[in-house]
């Protein structure tokens, strides 16, 4: 399983989405400060995303009943990707930023549960420990490297808005790869 094309696509797509998501968490406050928001306002925008995560996790069981894994993951990937593009365009409306942060939080909360269920749904529960152990490695590396990647991208590109556009592109590629991997047969 771990040497299959399907697994590689899922792992690479998941890595890209995770990297973009974790990079954006740390980069959000500097992005908003770069656009004139106070540290307190930026912290509120970031913090409200946590509430979105909880809401996302509450609704995940309903999504599992309504959508097969590939469609569900594509929807959740959109919840991760779209906010990155919207943050790259930075609104001057605090209410709009709060709404974007809630959507981003929904995506992060839902994506955590996709990661927890994808192996069982694709390859079965009897393979969960061994396959999930291998799949967790690139996702954990992306989570660890993400904060550095966001700051490095901003430094390289000259602004956090440009870094968010890059992260939006990375997340889009990851979403496409992950969804295609789920539709590929092992």
C-alpha positions as CSV (number, residue, x, y, z in Angstrom):
1,X,0.0,0.0,0.0
2,X,2.7,2.5,1.0
3,X,4.5,2.0,-2.3
4,X,1.4,2.5,-4.4
5,X,0.7,5.5,-6.6
6,X,-2.5,6.2,-4.7
7,X,-0.7,6.3,-1.4
8,X,2.0,8.7,-2.7
9,X,-0.6,11.0,-4.2
10,X,-2.5,11.1,-0.9
11,X,0.7,11.6,1.1
12,X,2.1,14.4,-1.1
13,X,-1.3,16.1,-1.3
14,X,-1.8,15.9,2.4
15,X,1.8,17.2,3.0
16,X,1.1,20.3,0.8
17,X,-2.3,21.0,2.5
18,X,-0.8,20.6,6.0
19,X,2.2,22.7,5.2
20,X,0.1,25.5,3.8
21,X,-2.3,25.3,6.7
22,X,0.3,25.4,9.5
23,X,2.3,28.1,7.7
24,X,-0.7,30.3,7.5
25,X,-1.5,29.9,11.2
26,X,1.8,31.5,12.2
27,X,1.8,34.0,9.3
28,X,-1.7,35.3,9.9
29,X,-0.8,37.8,12.7
30,X,2.2,39.3,10.8
31,X,0.0,39.5,7.6
32,X,-2.7,41.5,9.4
33,X,-0.2,43.7,11.2
34,X,1.5,44.3,7.8
35,X,-1.9,45.7,6.6
36,X,-2.4,48.0,9.6
37,X,-4.4,45.9,12.0
38,X,-3.4,46.0,15.7
39,X,-1.9,42.9,17.3
40,X,-5.1,42.6,19.4
41,X,-7.3,42.6,16.3
42,X,-5.0,40.1,14.5
43,X,-5.1,37.8,17.6
44,X,-8.9,37.9,17.6
45,X,-8.9,36.9,13.9
46,X,-6.5,34.1,14.5
47,X,-8.3,32.9,17.7
48,X,-11.7,32.8,16.2
49,X,-10.4,30.1,13.8
50,X,-10.2,27.8,16.9
51,X,-14.0,28.1,17.3
52,X,-14.3,27.1,13.6
53,X,-12.2,24.0,14.2
54,X,-14.6,22.8,16.9
55,X,-17.6,23.4,14.7
56,X,-15.9,21.5,11.9
57,X,-15.3,18.5,14.1
58,X,-18.9,18.5,15.3
59,X,-20.2,18.4,11.7
60,X,-17.8,15.7,10.4
61,X,-20.0,12.7,11.3
62,X,-22.8,14.2,9.2
63,X,-20.4,14.7,6.3
64,X,-19.3,11.0,6.5
65,X,-23.0,10.0,6.1
66,X,-23.6,12.4,3.2
67,X,-20.5,12.2,1.1
68,X,-18.0,9.5,0.1
69,X,-14.4,10.0,1.1
70,X,-13.2,11.7,-2.2
71,X,-16.1,14.2,-2.3
72,X,-15.8,14.9,1.4
73,X,-12.1,15.5,1.2
74,X,-12.4,17.7,-1.8
75,X,-15.0,19.9,0.1
76,X,-12.8,20.0,3.1
77,X,-9.7,20.8,1.1
78,X,-11.7,23.8,-0.4
79,X,-12.3,25.0,3.2
80,X,-8.5,24.9,3.7
81,X,-7.6,26.5,0.4
82,X,-10.1,29.2,-0.2
83,X,-9.3,31.2,3.0
84,X,-5.6,31.3,2.0
85,X,-6.5,33.0,-1.2
86,X,-8.9,35.3,0.6
87,X,-6.3,36.3,3.2
88,X,-3.8,37.0,0.4
89,X,-6.3,39.6,-0.8
90,X,-6.7,41.0,2.8
91,X,-9.9,42.8,3.5
92,X,-10.0,45.9,5.5
93,X,-13.2,44.7,7.1
94,X,-12.7,43.1,10.5
95,X,-16.0,41.2,10.1
96,X,-14.9,39.7,6.8
97,X,-11.6,38.6,8.3
98,X,-13.4,37.0,11.2
99,X,-15.6,35.1,8.7
100,X,-12.6,34.0,6.6
101,X,-10.9,32.8,9.8
102,X,-14.0,30.7,10.8
103,X,-13.9,29.0,7.4
104,X,-10.2,28.4,7.8
105,X,-10.8,26.9,11.2
106,X,-13.7,24.7,9.8
107,X,-11.2,23.4,7.3
108,X,-8.5,22.6,9.8
109,X,-11.0,20.9,12.2
110,X,-12.5,18.8,9.4
111,X,-9.1,18.0,7.9
112,X,-7.8,16.6,11.2
113,X,-10.7,14.1,11.1
114,X,-10.1,13.2,7.4
115,X,-6.6,12.4,8.3
116,X,-7.8,10.2,11.1
117,X,-10.3,8.2,8.9
118,X,-8.8,8.2,5.5
119,X,-6.7,5.0,6.0
120,X,-9.6,3.0,7.4
121,X,-11.9,4.2,4.6
122,X,-9.5,3.4,1.8
123,X,-7.5,0.4,3.0
124,X,-9.5,-1.0,5.9
125,X,-9.2,-1.0,9.6
126,X,-6.9,-4.0,9.7
127,X,-4.2,-1.9,8.1
128,X,-4.8,1.2,10.1
129,X,-1.8,1.1,12.4
130,X,0.9,0.3,9.8
131,X,-0.4,2.5,7.0
132,X,-1.4,5.4,9.1
133,X,2.0,5.3,10.8
134,X,3.7,5.9,7.5
135,X,1.2,8.5,6.3
136,X,1.6,10.5,9.5
137,X,5.3,11.1,8.8
138,X,5.0,13.6,6.0
139,X,2.0,15.3,7.6
140,X,3.9,15.7,10.9
141,X,7.0,17.0,9.0
142,X,4.7,19.5,7.2
143,X,3.2,20.7,10.5
144,X,6.7,21.1,12.0
145,X,8.1,22.9,9.0
146,X,5.1,25.0,8.2
147,X,5.7,27.9,10.5
148,X,9.2,28.3,9.2
149,X,8.0,28.0,5.6
150,X,5.4,30.8,6.0
151,X,8.0,33.2,7.4
152,X,10.6,32.2,4.8
153,X,8.1,32.7,2.0
154,X,7.2,36.2,3.3
155,X,10.9,37.1,3.6
156,X,11.7,35.7,0.1
157,X,8.6,37.3,-1.6
158,X,8.7,40.6,0.3
159,X,5.3,40.5,2.0
160,X,3.0,38.2,3.9
161,X,0.2,38.8,1.3
162,X,2.5,37.3,-1.4
163,X,3.3,34.4,1.0
164,X,-0.4,33.7,1.4
165,X,-0.9,33.7,-2.3
166,X,2.0,31.2,-2.6
167,X,0.4,29.1,0.2
168,X,-3.0,29.3,-1.6
169,X,-1.3,27.9,-4.7
170,X,0.4,25.2,-2.7
171,X,-2.8,24.2,-1.0
172,X,-4.6,24.1,-4.3
173,X,-2.1,21.7,-5.8
174,X,-2.3,19.7,-2.6
175,X,-6.1,19.6,-2.8
176,X,-6.0,18.4,-6.4
177,X,-3.4,15.7,-5.6
178,X,-5.1,14.4,-2.5
179,X,-8.5,14.3,-4.2
180,X,-7.1,12.6,-7.3
181,X,-5.3,10.1,-5.1
182,X,-8.5,9.2,-3.4
183,X,-10.1,8.5,-6.8
184,X,-7.1,6.4,-7.9
185,X,-7.2,2.7,-7.4
186,X,-4.2,1.2,-5.6
